[in-house]
Amino acid sequence: MADDLERPGEDVESQDPAAHLPAPSVWPFGFAFGVALVLVALVISSLLIVAIGAVIALVFGFLWIRAATREVRGAPPPEPEPEVVEEEEEAEHDGPPRLSRSLFLEGATIGVGAAIGGIVTLPAVGFMVLPAFLDQEYEKVDLGPLENYPADQWVVAKFRGTRKQPDGVARRTAYIRYNGQQEGTPSFTILSNRCVHLGCPVQPAGLTEEQAKEVETDGGPVEIFKTAPSNFTCPCHGGAYDTEGNRTAGPPVRALDRYKYSIRAGRLQLDEPYSVGKVKGTGGNAEIKAYDLVDPGQHVDGPEQFFYPYVP
């Protein structure tokens, strides 16, 4: 009851705490939207959206600070009259200022908390953001002389992903069929063994040689098996593909990814992979629309493709 009574000579309006708060505005929401846009763009590797989000965050952050400091930036209050300090009091305060224990503990606690937060947060942010700024191009792989790939015969080739990888670590697999000559140029069908459902390795459904032929190349040894698949299947979730890589059953959303290739001095060279929606035709006469390589489970054609972020 005593707190509700008005004290003599005290202004009632000055007791309202809301009178000292800044007026509501949309600037904080715009700033938060810009920061969120930057983080999302870094994850999906879109530098254009990063720039747009940064501009939005800077503009709204400036407007927010300007609105919040409007009263502070007003006319300065009158300077107080200098206090008359006795000589004895001045003598007591001579020397360097002393830091209180409570202020020291407060600063130490904030510093230790900030260090722990940085140690926990930086690795996670690095894994999300750093891939957008790394060169992740595929290396060209020498798969050996063309005579190792007979016409109309499927071959399983296992090779190193990069020259830096030791032998037996992170090897990649491709299914290769020589389609013969097309307009004077050797034609190959080269399928990736990565299932486009969740990335499990697909297997040829047919007889496969048990003894591998090893071919020495500049990038390391390449193991070659002959196989005669009727189709390709995923042992993990039941995905099935025909011999052109088209999905025939199960949860995959598109055809198997393929590899570009080139012929160098009578040797087959594997270039970068690409994604395929659907293959029309067979062998060297197949009609293929190539898309940039995307992750498993992602559509590359049809209306579903617009539900996935753009990856440059």
Backbone bond lengths (Angstrom), bond angles and torsions (degrees), N, CA, C in turn:
res aa  C-N    CA-C-N  psi(-1)  N-CA   C-N-CA  omega(-1)  CA-C   N-CA-C  phi
1 M - - - 1.457 - - 1.527 111.11 -
2 A 1.336 114.36 -37.58 1.459 117.27 -177.17 1.520 111.34 -67.95
3 D 1.380 116.38 -29.48 1.470 118.61 179.59 1.510 111.81 -71.08
4 D 1.340 118.17 -24.32 1.452 121.19 -177.82 1.518 112.96 -82.08
5 L 1.338 117.74 -15.14 1.455 120.30 -178.02 1.521 110.74 -77.75
6 E 1.284 116.13 142.52 1.460 121.47 179.64 1.512 109.34 -80.08
7 R 1.306 116.54 128.07 1.448 120.60 177.68 1.513 109.83 -79.09
8 P 1.312 117.35 148.42 1.471 119.88 -179.66 1.529 110.72 -61.02
9 G 1.351 114.12 132.32 1.460 119.99 176.44 1.516 114.69 77.75
10 E 1.357 118.57 6.60 1.474 121.37 -178.71 1.514 109.67 -102.19
11 D 1.323 118.03 133.40 1.457 123.29 179.78 1.515 109.13 -79.07
12 V 1.332 118.17 127.06 1.450 122.43 -177.32 1.520 110.90 -67.49
13 E 1.352 117.38 -37.38 1.455 120.35 -177.08 1.526 112.22 -64.67
14 S 1.344 116.09 -29.28 1.461 118.40 -178.70 1.514 112.92 -70.12
15 Q 1.350 117.81 -14.68 1.450 120.98 179.92 1.528 113.10 -83.95
16 D 1.313 118.83 -7.90 1.457 122.37 -177.93 1.524 109.43 -76.95
17 P 1.348 119.38 112.31 1.481 119.57 -178.81 1.511 112.76 -65.91
18 A 1.350 118.10 -27.72 1.469 120.14 -179.04 1.511 112.44 -66.76
19 A 1.357 115.78 -19.74 1.461 118.23 -178.92 1.526 111.69 -67.73
20 H 1.339 117.94 -20.81 1.459 121.50 -178.51 1.516 112.36 -98.21
21 L 1.330 119.23 -1.80 1.459 121.62 -179.81 1.522 110.41 -87.20
22 P 1.364 118.04 148.29 1.470 119.51 177.20 1.524 111.19 -68.67
23 A 1.308 115.29 152.11 1.461 120.16 -179.33 1.522 110.02 -68.01
24 P 1.349 118.09 148.05 1.472 120.44 178.45 1.530 111.13 -59.77
25 S 1.342 116.48 143.12 1.462 121.27 179.56 1.523 109.08 -150.55
26 V 1.336 114.85 167.17 1.475 120.86 179.35 1.516 111.79 -93.66
27 W 1.354 117.79 -1.56 1.465 119.39 -176.31 1.529 112.79 -61.57
28 P 1.357 120.09 -42.66 1.475 117.62 178.38 1.526 113.64 -60.49
29 F 1.341 116.84 -35.94 1.467 119.63 179.88 1.532 110.60 -68.11
30 G 1.319 116.61 -39.73 1.462 119.47 177.14 1.518 112.05 -65.15
31 F 1.348 116.71 -39.43 1.461 120.46 177.69 1.525 110.59 -63.73
32 A 1.346 116.96 -45.36 1.463 120.58 179.28 1.529 111.09 -63.10
33 F 1.329 117.30 -38.10 1.463 120.61 178.27 1.523 110.68 -63.99
34 G 1.321 117.47 -41.38 1.458 120.34 178.78 1.515 112.65 -63.66
35 V 1.358 116.95 -42.98 1.464 120.59 178.33 1.530 110.52 -63.69
36 A 1.352 116.52 -44.01 1.464 120.02 178.84 1.525 111.10 -62.36
37 L 1.316 117.15 -38.17 1.463 120.80 179.23 1.530 110.63 -64.92
38 V 1.325 117.58 -39.27 1.463 121.15 178.03 1.532 110.60 -63.00
39 L 1.345 117.14 -45.88 1.465 120.39 -178.47 1.526 111.63 -64.21
40 V 1.329 117.17 -42.91 1.458 119.95 178.92 1.522 110.89 -64.93
41 A 1.331 116.89 -41.01 1.466 120.25 -179.60 1.517 111.79 -65.62
42 L 1.338 118.13 -34.67 1.458 120.25 176.67 1.520 111.45 -66.04
43 V 1.336 116.53 -36.25 1.463 119.86 179.72 1.525 111.09 -67.99
44 I 1.352 116.99 -40.46 1.466 120.32 -177.81 1.528 112.17 -91.23
45 S 1.336 117.05 5.19 1.472 122.64 173.87 1.520 112.74 62.51
46 S 1.319 117.05 47.32 1.463 120.96 177.00 1.520 108.40 -117.31
47 L 1.338 116.98 100.60 1.464 121.10 -177.58 1.521 111.46 -68.38
48 L 1.335 118.25 -28.65 1.461 120.26 178.11 1.527 110.39 -64.35
49 I 1.332 117.05 -45.25 1.464 119.91 179.25 1.522 110.42 -68.77
50 V 1.339 118.28 -31.18 1.470 120.47 174.94 1.523 110.29 -59.82
51 A 1.333 116.33 -45.24 1.464 120.15 179.99 1.530 111.13 -63.88
52 I 1.339 116.99 -42.63 1.468 120.06 179.60 1.528 110.42 -62.86
53 G 1.338 117.18 -45.24 1.462 120.19 179.36 1.512 112.17 -63.15
54 A 1.348 117.45 -39.11 1.459 120.52 179.62 1.527 111.22 -64.48
55 V 1.342 116.78 -40.80 1.469 119.96 178.20 1.525 110.29 -64.14
56 I 1.342 117.42 -43.90 1.465 120.64 179.01 1.526 110.64 -61.41
57 A 1.349 117.21 -44.19 1.464 120.62 -179.66 1.526 111.28 -63.83
58 L 1.333 117.69 -41.54 1.465 120.56 -179.78 1.525 111.83 -66.19
59 V 1.332 116.48 -43.73 1.469 119.52 -178.70 1.521 111.09 -64.92
60 F 1.326 116.78 -50.37 1.460 119.33 -178.14 1.530 111.43 -70.05
61 G 1.346 117.57 -32.20 1.460 119.19 175.88 1.513 111.65 -64.96
62 F 1.346 117.16 -41.48 1.462 120.42 176.86 1.521 111.25 -62.73
63 L 1.340 118.02 -44.61 1.463 121.11 179.24 1.526 111.63 -65.08
64 W 1.328 116.01 -36.25 1.463 120.34 179.15 1.532 110.82 -65.13
65 I 1.343 115.90 -47.38 1.469 119.76 178.98 1.522 110.71 -63.68
66 R 1.315 116.54 -39.56 1.459 120.61 -179.30 1.522 111.19 -63.75
67 A 1.367 115.82 -41.39 1.470 118.58 179.49 1.527 111.50 -71.13
68 A 1.334 117.22 -37.06 1.464 120.11 -177.26 1.518 112.52 -71.71
69 T 1.338 117.32 -25.68 1.471 120.54 -177.55 1.528 112.40 -104.70
70 R 1.327 116.60 18.92 1.469 119.10 -177.10 1.518 111.35 -62.95
71 E 1.348 117.30 -44.39 1.458 119.96 -179.10 1.521 111.25 -70.10
72 V 1.328 115.87 -35.27 1.467 118.56 179.85 1.524 111.08 -66.78
73 R 1.364 115.10 -34.20 1.457 119.29 -178.63 1.518 112.99 -82.80
74 G 1.375 117.20 8.22 1.462 120.58 178.49 1.518 111.64 -73.16
75 A 1.321 114.73 -166.32 1.459 119.86 -179.83 1.515 110.12 -62.53
76 P 1.307 119.25 132.86 1.467 120.82 -178.78 1.526 110.83 -66.36
77 P 1.325 117.09 144.22 1.466 119.49 179.47 1.521 110.48 -67.94
78 P 1.332 116.65 156.69 1.475 119.27 179.26 1.524 110.90 -62.74
79 E 1.315 114.70 142.68 1.451 119.52 -179.31 1.520 110.37 -69.72
80 P 1.337 116.17 133.64 1.473 117.81 179.36 1.526 111.31 -69.86
81 E 1.293 113.66 154.06 1.462 118.32 178.16 1.523 109.79 -68.32
82 P 1.301 116.91 138.82 1.470 119.36 -178.62 1.524 111.00 -62.14
83 E 1.305 115.32 137.17 1.454 120.85 179.29 1.528 109.96 -79.19
84 V 1.267 113.23 145.50 1.469 119.83 176.64 1.518 107.44 -90.98
85 V 1.289 116.01 111.57 1.457 121.48 -178.02 1.524 108.72 -104.42
86 E 1.280 113.88 131.76 1.454 118.75 177.98 1.530 109.85 -67.11
87 E 1.277 115.64 152.65 1.458 120.86 -178.89 1.519 111.25 -62.54
88 E 1.345 117.03 -33.33 1.452 119.66 -179.17 1.529 110.63 -66.34
89 E 1.382 116.95 -39.39 1.459 120.35 179.71 1.525 111.04 -66.43
90 E 1.324 117.45 -39.07 1.463 120.25 178.50 1.519 110.95 -63.19
91 A 1.286 116.49 -37.22 1.459 119.46 -179.92 1.514 111.81 -65.48
92 E 1.361 115.88 -32.98 1.456 119.01 179.97 1.516 112.46 -67.87
93 H 1.354 118.98 -28.59 1.466 123.11 -175.91 1.519 113.14 -97.49
94 D 1.320 117.64 7.00 1.453 119.21 176.87 1.528 110.79 -66.46
95 G 1.346 117.97 152.02 1.455 122.06 179.33 1.513 111.64 103.05
96 P 1.360 117.39 172.18 1.476 121.00 -178.20 1.524 111.41 -66.95
97 P 1.359 117.65 146.97 1.474 119.73 179.48 1.518 110.58 -67.68
98 R 1.320 115.16 144.01 1.453 121.58 -179.32 1.531 109.82 -96.40
99 L 1.364 116.41 137.95 1.463 122.66 178.63 1.522 108.69 -88.45
100 S 1.333 115.42 125.08 1.461 119.23 -178.23 1.530 109.88 -70.54
101 R 1.327 115.50 155.40 1.463 121.04 -179.30 1.521 111.68 -64.00
102 S 1.323 117.16 -41.18 1.469 120.12 -178.67 1.523 111.10 -63.85
103 L 1.359 116.77 -39.62 1.461 119.63 179.34 1.518 110.81 -68.04
104 F 1.331 117.93 -37.41 1.465 121.58 177.89 1.526 111.19 -64.37
105 L 1.358 116.32 -46.00 1.460 119.90 -179.97 1.523 111.41 -64.22
106 E 1.330 116.15 -37.57 1.466 119.27 178.34 1.524 111.44 -63.54
107 G 1.330 117.23 -45.44 1.460 120.34 178.57 1.517 112.73 -65.14
108 A 1.362 116.48 -40.36 1.457 119.47 179.18 1.521 111.63 -64.74
109 T 1.337 117.18 -40.33 1.465 120.98 179.27 1.522 111.08 -63.79
110 I 1.339 116.03 -44.08 1.471 119.39 179.41 1.527 110.31 -64.77
111 G 1.322 117.58 -40.58 1.464 120.27 -179.65 1.509 112.94 -65.54
112 V 1.349 117.49 -44.52 1.454 120.52 178.50 1.527 110.79 -64.62
113 G 1.344 117.43 -41.19 1.464 120.70 177.85 1.513 112.14 -62.60
114 A 1.350 116.39 -40.49 1.467 119.31 178.71 1.527 110.97 -66.06
115 A 1.337 117.30 -38.79 1.463 120.06 178.49 1.527 111.37 -64.71
116 I 1.335 117.18 -43.85 1.468 120.09 178.93 1.527 110.43 -64.11
117 G 1.343 116.39 -43.53 1.462 119.10 178.49 1.512 112.44 -61.16
118 G 1.350 117.37 -39.10 1.456 119.90 178.22 1.514 112.57 -66.96
119 I 1.355 116.65 -40.57 1.464 119.94 179.37 1.520 111.20 -63.26
120 V 1.334 117.49 -36.82 1.465 120.91 -178.87 1.525 111.65 -78.26
121 T 1.332 116.90 -36.52 1.467 121.04 -171.47 1.521 112.89 -84.63
122 L 1.341 117.93 -40.71 1.462 120.19 -172.47 1.532 113.80 -58.94
123 P 1.359 120.23 -44.07 1.477 117.51 178.25 1.518 113.65 -60.20
124 A 1.349 117.40 -41.54 1.465 119.84 -179.93 1.520 111.07 -64.95
125 V 1.332 117.04 -44.21 1.463 120.44 179.06 1.529 110.45 -65.10
126 G 1.344 116.48 -37.31 1.461 119.44 178.79 1.517 112.89 -62.94
127 F 1.350 117.24 -42.57 1.465 120.10 178.67 1.523 111.26 -64.51
128 M 1.338 118.06 -31.85 1.456 120.34 -179.19 1.522 112.13 -79.80
129 V 1.332 117.67 -38.42 1.458 121.49 -169.46 1.523 112.30 -97.76
130 L 1.350 117.91 -37.66 1.460 121.05 -172.29 1.525 114.61 -59.11
131 P 1.362 120.68 -38.23 1.475 118.71 -179.86 1.522 114.32 -58.08
132 A 1.339 117.81 -23.82 1.469 119.96 179.22 1.521 111.92 -68.01
133 F 1.352 118.36 -19.62 1.458 121.41 -176.16 1.526 112.25 -113.16
134 L 1.331 117.88 9.38 1.454 121.50 179.82 1.521 111.07 -102.54
135 D 1.309 115.82 146.17 1.464 121.63 175.82 1.527 108.28 -82.04
136 Q 1.343 116.88 109.13 1.455 121.01 -175.12 1.532 111.44 -116.54
137 E 1.317 116.69 36.66 1.450 120.67 179.80 1.532 110.26 -70.95
138 Y 1.325 114.97 151.34 1.463 121.10 178.42 1.521 109.43 -82.38
139 E 1.322 115.17 140.43 1.458 119.77 176.20 1.527 110.45 -79.61
140 K 1.316 115.71 148.85 1.463 120.59 173.64 1.527 108.37 -74.56
141 V 1.329 116.12 137.45 1.466 121.41 -174.05 1.521 109.34 -120.50
142 D 1.337 116.07 127.69 1.462 122.01 175.42 1.529 108.52 -81.93
143 L 1.362 117.05 120.49 1.456 121.67 -179.15 1.518 113.13 -103.47
144 G 1.315 117.47 10.93 1.457 120.20 173.58 1.527 113.89 97.19
145 P 1.342 116.96 179.67 1.466 121.99 -177.50 1.531 112.17 -63.95
146 L 1.327 115.77 155.14 1.461 121.66 -178.27 1.525 112.36 -67.19
147 E 1.339 118.58 -24.68 1.467 119.57 -178.36 1.532 112.59 -66.90
148 N 1.303 117.25 -12.73 1.470 119.62 176.29 1.529 112.43 -78.42
149 Y 1.336 116.85 -3.43 1.463 120.28 -175.93 1.527 108.85 -125.73
150 P 1.331 118.45 87.58 1.476 121.88 -178.99 1.518 111.15 -67.40
151 A 1.327 115.14 155.30 1.460 121.09 -177.38 1.523 111.53 -64.29
152 D 1.334 114.94 139.33 1.472 123.54 176.70 1.533 112.48 57.93
153 Q 1.293 116.73 27.71 1.465 121.50 179.47 1.530 108.78 -124.21
154 W 1.334 115.62 127.83 1.465 120.12 178.07 1.524 109.50 -78.23
155 V 1.322 115.20 140.46 1.463 122.56 178.64 1.524 108.41 -131.28
156 V 1.319 116.40 134.23 1.460 122.26 173.51 1.518 107.95 -93.74
157 A 1.328 117.64 121.29 1.458 122.24 -179.93 1.527 109.24 -115.71
158 K 1.326 116.54 127.85 1.464 122.45 176.46 1.527 108.15 -116.90
159 F 1.336 116.05 131.27 1.460 120.30 -170.85 1.523 109.52 -151.13
160 R 1.323 115.66 166.76 1.461 121.47 176.31 1.524 110.33 -72.30
161 G 1.345 115.50 142.12 1.462 118.66 175.70 1.514 112.20 -69.92
162 T 1.337 117.44 -40.16 1.461 123.09 177.33 1.521 108.79 -139.44
163 R 1.318 115.90 161.24 1.460 120.71 179.73 1.525 111.60 -67.50
164 K 1.334 117.42 -27.01 1.460 120.68 -176.48 1.528 112.07 -74.61
165 Q 1.323 117.41 -20.80 1.461 119.68 -177.97 1.531 110.42 -74.34
166 P 1.324 117.57 136.26 1.467 119.24 175.95 1.518 111.16 -68.34
167 D 1.300 116.52 156.33 1.463 121.08 -178.46 1.532 110.25 -63.07
168 G 1.311 116.20 134.44 1.458 121.29 -179.85 1.508 114.55 90.55
169 V 1.331 118.32 -1.46 1.461 121.84 -179.51 1.531 109.00 -113.81
170 A 1.324 115.83 127.31 1.471 122.03 175.43 1.530 111.98 52.52
171 R 1.327 117.75 47.41 1.457 121.35 177.54 1.526 109.83 -76.86
172 R 1.324 115.26 147.70 1.455 121.79 179.12 1.520 109.41 -107.35
173 T 1.338 115.18 158.54 1.465 121.62 -177.67 1.518 109.53 -129.98
174 A 1.315 116.41 139.40 1.466 122.41 175.77 1.521 108.64 -136.02
175 Y 1.331 115.84 148.82 1.463 123.04 176.51 1.523 107.72 -106.46
176 I 1.335 116.11 120.24 1.464 121.92 -168.82 1.522 109.63 -121.75
177 R 1.341 115.73 134.34 1.470 121.92 174.84 1.525 108.60 -132.80
178 Y 1.329 114.91 127.53 1.464 120.44 176.35 1.517 108.30 -85.61
179 N 1.355 116.56 120.06 1.463 121.60 -175.88 1.524 113.33 -93.34
180 G 1.319 117.62 3.82 1.457 119.93 -177.18 1.519 111.13 92.07
181 Q 1.337 115.15 -170.20 1.453 120.98 -178.22 1.526 110.71 -84.60
182 Q 1.320 116.67 134.66 1.460 123.87 174.78 1.524 107.83 -124.74
183 E 1.357 115.78 106.16 1.467 121.83 -178.57 1.528 110.93 56.71
184 G 1.344 115.29 42.62 1.452 120.69 176.48 1.517 115.35 79.68
185 T 1.330 117.48 6.36 1.468 121.29 -179.02 1.515 109.40 -123.75
186 P 1.340 118.54 135.63 1.470 119.78 177.10 1.530 111.09 -60.71
187 S 1.330 115.38 135.23 1.466 121.27 -179.50 1.528 108.90 -113.31
188 F 1.353 115.71 131.33 1.460 121.74 -179.78 1.530 110.02 -128.01
189 T 1.313 114.81 145.58 1.460 121.94 166.96 1.523 106.72 -107.60
190 I 1.331 117.44 118.22 1.466 121.76 -176.65 1.530 108.36 -125.31
191 L 1.328 115.57 109.20 1.459 122.07 -177.03 1.528 110.21 -102.40
192 S 1.314 116.05 142.30 1.457 121.44 172.65 1.527 109.41 -79.01
193 N 1.315 116.70 149.15 1.470 119.40 178.13 1.526 112.02 -90.48
194 R 1.326 118.22 8.80 1.467 121.51 180.00 1.523 110.06 -84.26
195 C 1.325 116.96 115.80 1.460 120.56 177.71 1.521 109.22 -64.01
196 V 1.322 117.20 135.96 1.452 120.88 -176.91 1.525 112.25 -87.16
197 H 1.343 116.06 13.25 1.470 119.66 171.44 1.522 109.59 -86.17
198 L 1.346 116.69 -66.06 1.463 121.25 178.99 1.526 113.05 -132.14
199 G 1.320 118.04 7.17 1.457 120.43 175.58 1.508 115.96 93.90
200 C 1.332 119.12 8.82 1.468 120.98 177.92 1.533 109.85 -69.61
201 P 1.329 118.94 156.76 1.469 120.49 179.65 1.527 111.56 -78.41
202 V 1.333 116.86 125.07 1.457 120.90 177.21 1.527 108.86 -82.13
203 Q 1.343 115.95 156.73 1.452 122.40 -176.49 1.532 110.12 -123.90
204 P 1.334 118.26 147.14 1.472 119.69 174.99 1.524 110.26 -74.37
205 A 1.336 115.72 131.52 1.467 120.76 178.55 1.522 108.19 -90.02
206 G 1.315 116.16 85.81 1.461 121.42 -179.00 1.508 110.06 172.12
207 L 1.308 116.16 -178.85 1.457 121.50 -178.80 1.527 110.68 -71.87
208 T 1.332 115.00 137.56 1.463 121.46 179.52 1.515 109.27 -133.39
209 E 1.318 116.96 138.48 1.454 120.59 178.33 1.523 111.08 -59.75
210 E 1.316 116.38 141.26 1.453 120.89 178.39 1.523 111.73 -85.11
211 Q 1.318 116.90 -31.50 1.455 120.95 -178.33 1.522 109.43 -94.71
212 A 1.345 116.40 122.65 1.455 120.80 -178.25 1.519 110.46 -87.67
213 K 1.331 115.60 148.53 1.451 121.86 171.48 1.519 107.81 -98.39
214 E 1.300 117.64 126.86 1.453 121.91 -177.76 1.517 110.26 -99.94
215 V 1.327 116.01 126.60 1.455 122.45 -179.26 1.523 108.16 -114.63
216 E 1.332 117.01 126.15 1.457 121.01 179.29 1.532 109.99 -83.87
217 T 1.310 115.20 131.82 1.458 121.70 177.96 1.531 108.77 -134.96
218 D 1.343 115.70 172.49 1.462 120.16 178.33 1.528 111.58 -64.13
219 G 1.319 117.21 -29.29 1.455 120.65 -178.92 1.511 113.99 -89.63
220 G 1.332 117.62 5.97 1.449 120.49 -178.62 1.507 111.17 115.60
221 P 1.323 118.17 173.87 1.467 120.98 -178.22 1.527 112.21 -69.30
222 V 1.334 116.01 143.04 1.463 123.36 176.47 1.524 107.69 -117.15
223 E 1.326 116.85 125.51 1.463 121.65 178.44 1.527 109.30 -93.87
224 I 1.348 116.67 132.77 1.465 122.29 -176.77 1.527 108.99 -124.99
225 F 1.359 115.16 129.79 1.465 122.61 174.58 1.521 108.01 -123.25
226 K 1.297 118.29 141.07 1.455 121.87 170.15 1.524 109.09 -86.49
227 T 1.326 116.57 142.92 1.454 121.39 -179.58 1.517 109.12 -145.52
228 A 1.333 116.13 160.99 1.470 121.65 179.83 1.525 108.62 -134.13
229 P 1.332 117.98 74.46 1.468 119.77 -174.86 1.526 112.40 -81.12
230 S 1.332 115.02 143.08 1.462 119.91 168.78 1.526 109.98 -86.56
231 N 1.322 116.58 -24.02 1.456 123.50 173.98 1.515 107.80 -167.45
232 F 1.331 116.20 -175.00 1.459 121.70 177.22 1.530 107.93 -123.21
233 T 1.327 116.31 139.15 1.467 120.49 -176.76 1.513 110.00 -131.64
234 C 1.337 115.07 152.66 1.461 121.91 175.29 1.523 108.26 -102.72
235 P 1.334 119.09 119.72 1.464 120.46 -177.63 1.525 113.73 -74.02
236 C 1.330 117.74 -9.95 1.475 119.90 -175.19 1.526 111.90 -81.80
237 H 1.340 117.45 -51.21 1.463 120.11 -171.80 1.522 113.55 -132.36
238 G 1.320 117.31 15.16 1.452 119.87 172.53 1.507 116.23 82.64
239 G 1.322 118.86 15.81 1.453 120.03 176.43 1.522 111.10 -69.55
240 A 1.333 117.03 143.56 1.465 121.68 -178.62 1.523 109.88 -136.14
241 Y 1.335 116.03 143.57 1.463 122.88 -178.23 1.529 108.49 -136.75
242 D 1.343 116.25 149.32 1.455 119.28 175.27 1.530 109.46 -82.29
243 T 1.322 116.42 -176.19 1.458 119.88 -174.48 1.535 112.87 -74.30
244 E 1.319 118.47 -3.87 1.466 121.19 171.44 1.528 111.19 -100.47
245 G 1.337 115.98 -0.12 1.459 120.70 178.55 1.509 114.67 92.34
246 N 1.342 118.17 -0.96 1.463 119.96 179.50 1.525 110.70 -70.55
247 R 1.304 115.94 141.74 1.460 120.72 178.26 1.527 109.78 -70.64
248 T 1.343 116.15 130.14 1.466 121.14 179.74 1.523 112.74 -116.37
249 A 1.331 118.02 -20.74 1.465 120.50 -179.99 1.520 108.92 -163.24
250 G 1.348 114.80 161.45 1.455 120.16 175.02 1.520 113.41 87.74
251 P 1.330 116.77 -169.33 1.471 120.98 -171.77 1.525 117.00 -84.55
252 P 1.345 122.97 -6.23 1.471 119.01 179.63 1.522 112.05 -57.35
253 V 1.344 115.32 149.76 1.466 120.47 -173.99 1.523 113.07 -103.21
254 R 1.336 117.87 -5.42 1.470 119.90 -178.75 1.525 108.36 -160.67
255 A 1.323 116.35 -174.84 1.460 121.55 177.79 1.525 110.49 -75.88
256 L 1.334 115.51 164.24 1.459 120.21 177.15 1.533 110.91 -62.20
257 D 1.334 115.32 146.48 1.462 119.48 174.24 1.533 109.87 -65.44
258 R 1.328 115.68 156.37 1.458 121.73 179.57 1.522 110.53 -126.50
259 Y 1.325 114.52 168.99 1.462 121.40 177.01 1.520 109.82 -113.62
260 K 1.331 115.73 139.37 1.450 119.99 165.56 1.530 108.24 -75.69
261 Y 1.321 116.30 158.31 1.460 119.53 -177.54 1.523 109.25 -147.89
262 S 1.315 114.82 166.74 1.459 121.73 175.63 1.525 108.13 -150.63
263 I 1.324 115.91 161.58 1.464 122.31 -179.56 1.525 107.44 -111.12
264 R 1.326 116.76 122.78 1.458 122.45 -178.99 1.531 108.83 -127.08
265 A 1.325 116.00 111.32 1.471 121.69 176.94 1.521 111.85 53.95
266 G 1.332 116.82 45.29 1.447 121.51 178.00 1.516 114.86 73.15
267 R 1.334 117.29 17.61 1.462 121.77 179.67 1.528 109.27 -124.22
268 L 1.331 115.68 144.87 1.465 121.76 -179.84 1.527 109.06 -83.33
269 Q 1.309 115.54 125.55 1.462 120.71 179.45 1.525 109.79 -116.21
270 L 1.308 116.31 128.26 1.460 122.79 -179.95 1.521 108.79 -88.94
271 D 1.344 116.42 127.20 1.460 121.74 178.60 1.534 109.25 -103.90
272 E 1.330 117.20 -156.78 1.467 120.42 -173.66 1.527 111.14 -73.88
273 P 1.341 117.56 152.06 1.468 121.37 177.31 1.527 111.06 -81.16
274 Y 1.324 115.23 162.91 1.466 121.12 175.89 1.524 108.54 -148.04
275 S 1.317 116.20 161.96 1.461 121.68 -178.18 1.525 110.40 -97.73
276 V 1.330 114.91 155.17 1.460 122.42 -176.35 1.526 108.14 -134.19
277 G 1.345 116.19 137.53 1.458 119.19 174.97 1.524 111.06 -81.47
278 K 1.341 116.78 -57.58 1.455 122.68 179.27 1.518 108.77 -154.96
279 V 1.336 116.05 143.54 1.463 122.25 -179.51 1.519 108.65 -103.28
280 K 1.332 116.22 130.52 1.458 122.05 176.10 1.528 108.36 -109.42
281 G 1.322 117.33 126.65 1.448 121.27 -177.34 1.522 111.05 92.92
282 T 1.327 115.11 -175.05 1.459 120.22 -176.77 1.518 110.44 -135.77
283 G 1.351 115.40 156.64 1.450 121.89 173.17 1.510 113.91 56.03
284 G 1.333 115.19 -137.75 1.453 120.34 -179.52 1.506 114.17 -70.89
285 N 1.344 117.96 -15.19 1.464 121.29 178.92 1.532 112.89 -93.93
286 A 1.309 116.88 7.05 1.462 120.24 -177.44 1.533 110.49 -69.72
287 E 1.341 114.57 142.43 1.463 121.56 174.84 1.525 107.89 -100.76
288 I 1.322 115.21 120.31 1.462 120.87 -174.86 1.520 109.17 -129.83
289 K 1.318 116.36 131.61 1.457 121.72 171.01 1.529 107.81 -103.20
290 A 1.325 115.22 114.08 1.464 120.37 -175.65 1.518 110.75 -85.74
291 Y 1.321 115.86 139.65 1.462 123.67 175.15 1.523 108.71 -121.73
292 D 1.318 116.35 157.17 1.461 119.48 173.18 1.523 109.28 -58.55
293 L 1.321 116.48 145.27 1.455 121.29 -177.16 1.526 110.55 -60.64
294 V 1.340 115.94 129.19 1.458 121.88 178.35 1.526 108.86 -124.62
295 D 1.317 116.21 169.27 1.458 121.87 -177.15 1.522 111.28 -74.78
296 P 1.334 117.21 158.30 1.471 119.98 174.76 1.523 111.27 -58.27
297 G 1.338 114.86 147.83 1.459 120.59 -179.92 1.512 114.37 85.07
298 Q 1.331 118.39 -2.27 1.458 121.54 -176.93 1.527 110.76 -104.73
299 H 1.326 116.21 131.24 1.462 121.28 176.80 1.523 109.96 -75.57
300 V 1.328 116.23 147.51 1.464 121.02 176.00 1.522 111.86 -115.65
301 D 1.316 118.15 -11.91 1.457 121.16 177.30 1.527 108.49 -140.10
302 G 1.333 115.28 173.38 1.448 119.56 -178.08 1.532 111.66 77.04
303 P 1.328 117.71 175.01 1.478 120.25 -178.20 1.519 113.15 -65.11
304 E 1.351 118.13 -22.02 1.473 119.43 -177.71 1.520 112.30 -65.80
305 Q 1.348 117.84 -23.70 1.459 120.05 -176.00 1.523 112.09 -63.65
306 F 1.334 117.90 -23.61 1.471 120.40 -176.98 1.520 111.73 -79.75
307 F 1.325 119.06 -4.11 1.454 121.40 178.66 1.532 111.51 -92.34
308 Y 1.341 117.45 6.58 1.452 121.33 -179.35 1.520 109.69 -117.68
309 P 1.350 118.40 145.64 1.479 120.26 -179.18 1.505 111.81 -68.95
310 Y 1.337 114.97 151.12 1.453 120.76 177.60 1.528 110.11 -73.79
311 V 1.323 117.44 130.87 1.463 122.08 178.07 1.515 107.99 -118.62
312 P 1.347 119.22 111.28 1.464 119.95 -177.82 1.513 111.86 -71.11
